[in-house]
Every structure is written in C-alpha cells, then in structure tokens.
Amino acid sequence: MATITDATVRVWATGQTLRSDCYGNNAAIECPNCLAYPVLLVAWKNQRGTSLKNPAICRTCGCRVHIVSDVRQAELHVVDVAYKMPTDTQ
C-alpha cells in the first residue's frame, strides 16, 4: 500500500520549489507558471505529465508541465518538472 510522501517538487531550470501534495506515484502541484491552479502528474510511462509528448496542462494559463526526472517510480520523493507555454492561441 502506498504511503503519503514528503515530496520536493521543483522547477528544473530555476530550482523554484512548488507547493505539492504527493501520494504514491501521483502529485498535485501548483502550476509553475501562474501559481494559481493545481496540476496533476502521474509517474507512470505515457501518463499525464511524464513527458513533453504527454504533458499535464494547467487549466488557468495553459502551460504544459512534465516530469524531468526518471518516471519509473512507485513513489515520488524528489521531482523535477519543466513547463512550456503553448504556442497556439486556440
């Protein structure tokens, strides 16, 4: 059974620490761009937030967030994330 973790979630390029609530292989983190909306990441291959191809998307600003560190983990302890703003305005 998974346990609640004290994960450290930080932005890969800047080292900024984000507020987070992590449980097992799931993490709800504050958006690294707008800091206004929680973004859900799942640390399993091809899931939401595991890569640029499968990002988690902030519903407020639309930035695409993904995990930079190894995503083959059963539990998240230290997570580095990166984000990219969408180029289209649709």
ROLUMLUM-764698 format. One record per atom (N, C-alpha, C): residue in three letters; x, y, z. Coordinates in steps of 0.02 Angstrom, whole numbers, plus 32768, in hexadecimal, padded with zeros to 4 digits. Atoms other than C-alpha are relative to their C-alpha. Last residue first. Example, Ala and Ser with C-alpha at 12.3 -4.5 7.8 and 13.67 -1.06 7.14 Angstrom:
<nodes>
SER7FD67FC57FFD;SER82AC7FCB8165;SER7FD980378025;ALA802D7FC58000;ALA82677F1F8186;ALA802D803C8000;
</nodes>
This chain:
<nodes>
GLN80448019800C;GLN7EAD858E7A2B;GLN7FDE7FF08040;THR802E7FDC7FD4;THR7F4385FB7A56;THR7FB87FE97FF7;ASP803D7FEB8021;ASP7FCE858E7A0F;ASP7FD180218032;THR7FF07FCF8033;THR807D85897A56;THR7FC280187FDB;PRO801680148043;PRO804E85337AF9;PRO800E80387FCD;MET803E7FDF8011;MET80BA85667B8D;MET7FEB7FE97FBA;LYS7FFC7FDD8040;LYS813C84E77BC1;LYS7FBC80207FF3;TYR803F7FED801F;TYR815D849A7C6A;TYR800D80297FC2;ALA7FF47FCA802F;ALA81E384387CC3;ALA7FBD80137FE3;VAL80307FF68036;VAL81D783CC7D5D;VAL801880387FD2;ASP7FEF7FC58026;ASP825683837DD6;ASP7FCF80057FC6;VAL80187FFB8045;VAL820E830A7E54;VAL801880427FE2;VAL7FE67FC1801A;VAL825B82D07EF6;VAL7FEF80037FB7;HIS7FDE7FE37FC6;HIS81F9824B7F54;HIS801D80447FEE;LEU7FDB7FC38010;LEU817982057EDA;LEU801E801C8040;GLU80107FC77FD6;GLU814681527EFB;GLU802B803B7FEC;ALA803E80127FDE;ALA813C80B87E8A;ALA7FE9803A802D;GLN7FFE80047FB7;GLN81BD81047E17;GLN7FBC7FEC801B;ARG801180467FF2;ARG81DC80EC7D5E;ARG80027FF4804B;VAL804780097FF0;VAL81D181A77D3C;VAL7FEC7FB8800E;ASP801680438013;ASP828B81D07D43;ASP7FB87FF58017;SER7FDC80397FE4;SER82A0828B7D5A;SER7FE17FBE7FEA;VAL7FBF80058021;VAL825C83117CE4;VAL80267FC38019;ILE7FCB80167FD3;ILE81A383057D10;ILE80417FF87FD9;HIS7FEC80478002;HIS812F83667C9E;HIS803A7FF38030;VAL7FD080137FCD;VAL80CA84077C9F;VAL80117FB67FF9;ARG7FFB80498001;ARG807184567C0B;ARG80397FEB802D;CYS7FBC801A8007;CYS803A85097C24;CYS80007FB48007;GLY7FF4802B803A;GLY7F83852F7C01;GLY80477FE67FF9;CYS7FD57FDE8030;CYS7F7485C57C76;CYS80117FD67FC3;THR80037FB77FFC;THR7EE085937CE3;THR802980217FC8;ARG803F7FE7801A;ARG7EBD84DE7CB7;ARG7FF9804C8003;CYS80207FD47FD0;CYS7F7384AC7CCC;CYS7FC0801C7FE1;ILE800E7FBC8017;ILE7F9F841D7C58;ILE7FDB80278035;ALA803A7FEC7FD9;ALA7FF6837B7C89;ALA7FF5804A7FEE;PRO7FFC7FCF7FC8;PRO806A83497BFE;PRO7FC080038028;ASN803A800D7FD4;ASN807082A77B98;ASN80018030803C;LYS8034801E8029;LYS80E482CA7B04;LYS7FC07FF58027;LEU801A7FCB802B;LEU814F83417B6A;LEU7FC67FE77FD5;SER7FD17FEA8035;SER815E82B47BE7;SER7FE2803A7FDB;THR7FC280268001;THR811382607C82;THR803280187FCC;GLY7FC77FDF7FE1;GLY808F82E37CAB;GLY80427FDB7FFE;ARG80027FB87FFD;ARG7FF3827C7C89;ARG803C801C8026;GLN80387FE27FDC;GLN802081C77C6C;GLN8008804C8001;ASN80377FEB802D;ASN808F817C7BE4;ASN7FC3801C8025;LYS7FF27FF38046;LYS810381287C63;LYS7FC0800D7FD8;TRP7FFF803F8025;TRP80C681317D16;TRP800980117FB7;ALA7FBD80188010;ALA80ED81C27D8B;ALA7FFF7FBA7FE3;VAL800080477FF0;VAL804282177D86;VAL80427FE27FE8;LEU7FCC80278023;LEU803A82D47D8C;LEU7FFC7FB88017;LEU7FF780457FEB;LEU7FA0833C7DBB;LEU80347FDD7FD4;VAL7FF68029803B;VAL7FA983FA7DAA;VAL800F7FBA8018;PRO7FDB803F7FF7;PRO7F6584697E34;PRO80017FD87FBE;TYR802C803A800A;TYR7F34851A7DFF;TYR80287FC0800B;ALA80457FF77FED;ALA7F7385C77E2D;ALA7FD57FC17FFE;LEU8004800D7FB8;LEU803185C47E2C;LEU7FB88003801A;CYS802F7FD07FE3;CYS802686117D7C;CYS7FF97FF9804C;ASN80047FC18025;ASN80C085BF7D2F;ASN7FD480338024;PRO7FC27FDB7FFA;PRO80F685327DA3;PRO7FFF80437FDC;CYS7FE67FF28042;CYS804084F97DB7;CYS804180298006;GLU80187FC18019;GLU802984BD7E69;GLU8021800D7FBD;ILE7FD27FC97FF3;ILE804984057E7B;ILE7FE180417FE9;ALA80257FC48012;ALA7FD6836F7E8D;ALA802F80398013;ALA7FEF7FC07FE1;ALA804682D77E8C;ALA7FD180367FE6;ASN80277FC68017;ASN802082207E6C;ASN8017803F8024;ASN7FE37FE9803F;ASN8099818C7E79;ASN7FDA803B7FE3;GLY7FEA8036802B;GLY8075816D7F31;GLY8020801B7FC1;TYR8016803F7FE3;TYR801F82067F76;TYR80147FC87FD0;CYS7FED803E8024;CYS806582B27F58;CYS7FE87FC48027;ASP801E80347FD8;ASP801A83597F8A;ASP800A7FC07FDA;SER8017803E801E;SER808283E77F47;SER7FDE7FD48034;ARG802A80227FD0;ARG80B9849A7F5F;ARG7FE47FC17FDF;LEU80487FF98008;LEU814084C37EE2;LEU7FDB7FDD8039;THR802680357FDE;THR81F984E07F01;THR7FB6800F7FFA;GLN80397FE87FDA;GLN8255854D7E82;GLN7FDA7FC5801E;GLY7FFA80187FBC;GLY82F684F97E49;GLY7FC88017802E;THR7FF67FCA7FD0;THR82F985657DAD;THR800C7FE98048;ALA7FD37FCB8018;ALA830B84EF7D19;ALA801280338036;TRP7FBF80178015;TRP82C384507D68;TRP803080397FEF;VAL7FFB7FF28048;VAL8231849E7DC4;VAL80487FF37FEC;ARG7FDF7FC28013;ARG8224844B7E6E;ARG800380077FB4;VAL800D7FF48047;VAL81B783CA7EC3;VAL802080437FEF;THR7FE87FBE8012;THR81F783877F69;THR7FF680077FB5;ALA7FDB7FF4803E;ALA819082F47FA0;ALA801680487FFB;ASP7FEC7FBA7FF9;ASP816082CF8053;ASP802B80117FC3;THR7FB97FEF8002;THR8108822E8028;THR800A804B800C;ILE7FF87FBA8011;ILE805F81E88058;ILE804980128004;THR80047FD37FC7;THR8067812B8058;THR800880477FE9;ALA7FD97FC38005;ALA804280AC7FD2;ALA7FF7802B803F;MET802A7FC58000;MET800080008000;MET802C803E8000;
</nodes>
